[in-house]
Amino acid sequence: MGKCRLLLRTNEKIITIGGNMKDNKFSIGWAQVDITPEKSVCLCGQFHARVSEGIKDPITSTIVVFESKNNGMSQYAVMISCDLVAIPDEFRKAIISKLNKLVPEIDEKRIIISATHTHTAPEVGGDILRGTKGLNIKDIYGIDLPVMSIADYIDFASSILAEGIKDAWSKRQPGAIGYGLGFAVVGFNRRASYFDGSSRMYGKTDDEQFSHIEGYEDHSLNILATYDSEKKLTGLIVNIACPSQVDEGLFVISADYWHQVRQELRKRFGEKIFVLPQCSAAGDQSPHVLLCKQTYQRMLDLSGKSERQDIALRIADGIQRILPDIEKHIDDNPVICCVSKTINLKRFQISRQELDKFIEESKRAYAEYEKLKNEIESNPEKKKEPRWYRDITFHFRKYRWFDACKTKFELQEGSVPVEIYVLRIGDIVFATNPFELFLDYGIRIKARSRAVQTFVVQLAGGGTYLPTERAIKGGSYGAIAPSCMIGPEGGNQLVEETLNTIHSLW
């Protein structure tokens, strides 16, 4: 393909390269940085607060820079993956601000940052899901906690990340890419449906009213491999439809199963390779097995492996099977086109009856919070008990979660601006969104994309669920108004806008 011709529109920024491709020079730069805090932090991912009590394994950020030069003109993109729950605006802005001082020539619109969605990493800012914006622990959890402040962690991690981007930028060397599709069973649909039409996240499947699992599962293993000028493997982008939350309730810092995946891949392919994980559309997926739980646990016990180790082996086995075929077609001169686009998506719709129910729930939760607060104030010795803060923070978060529906109800006729990125590298494309995007939307994007292979990347932003109409009918967490900012109509808009952008690159 000799050219990539794009039009510049008012609500998007397009970076493109075209012309005689044999004049191009393609280079790649990699870096990995450790963003594990040395102090205790508040871990993100549950309603109740969790003060970190140690480090199970480090949380990291992996950075790759792709650059193509054509007749002296440089076009590039920076992709970053973080072992965090999401990438709120506060965190992204802090990274960009520091990077501007270190490498001012990098355009922030060419930087794509996504999260693996581990539930055992620090809080990095407020979001609509929590019913708050800002960086104050007390605003989020209702009490002060003896932890590193969110602002301090953002300052710490963003400084390290900016240096990491600078490092990857400075290490650009001639390289090539290969890509391919394999399969690895990692994610499972986590919503059980019942004969009465309801669905529940992690619902019981041994219930006599259990009917079926609500939705589809995607076991695709999307791989982009990078090579140096001698065609030696240097890194892997690994994209799967599953968040990293095997150990989602721990009180220690952890990258979850991606830690074991990195270890296993480096054991097989070299200690120096880089591994950049991406979570595809997986808002209704998780690594937890709903069916045959006892059978699966028995097999883990027999093998002597943990669930995280087992997942790492599945992913590594899948990559090892397809890597020899990927290496049969390596491209050292791919076209690069990057689109950053702001789109307006219709908000989640709430009825007056639903709002009244949520208001009642918020009042009940606040009453419990006040009761526990008074008990703690009258008996300060309670603070010496292990995890004394768990119940009070749970009820405060529930209160804020339900209470936020009042604002959502008032604003529901409007729309929400969100930023998406579409990056074409050769015949493949990366399409991002900021949500915990239910799988059906990602499947539609991949099915209709004109690219030879499409990598959907969720959580390239602050999070919140984007459920399907089917899930909303079933109800439950993740598909009700307190969980969501955007509804199915907005989800349909996201699919069409993403596809239109992808198609404009071909």
Secondary structure, DSSP 4 states (H G I P E B T S, - for coil): ---------TTEEEE---S-GGG-EEEEEEEEEE---SS--BEESSSS--B---BSS--EEEEEEEEEEETTEEEEEEEEEESSS---HHHHHHHHHHHHHH-TTS-GGGEEEEE---SSEE----BGGGTB-SS-HHHHHSS--SS--HHHHHHHHHHHHHHHHHHHHHT-EEEEEEEEEEE----EE-EEEETTS-EEET--SSSTTEEEE-S----EEEEEEEEETT--EEEEEEEES--S-TTTT-SSB--THHHHHHHHHHHHH-TT-EEEEEE-S-TTEES---SSHHHHHHHHHHHT--HHHHHHHHHHHHHHHHHHHHTTS-BSS--EEEEEEEEEEEBPP--HHHHHHHHHHHHHHHHHHHHHHHHHHH-GGGGGSTTTTHHHHHHHHHHHHHHTHHHHHHHTTSEEEEEEEEEEETTEEEEE-SSEE-HHHHHHHHHH-SSSEEEEE--SSS--EE--HHHHHH-STTSSGGGBSB-HHHHHHHHHHHHHHHHHT-
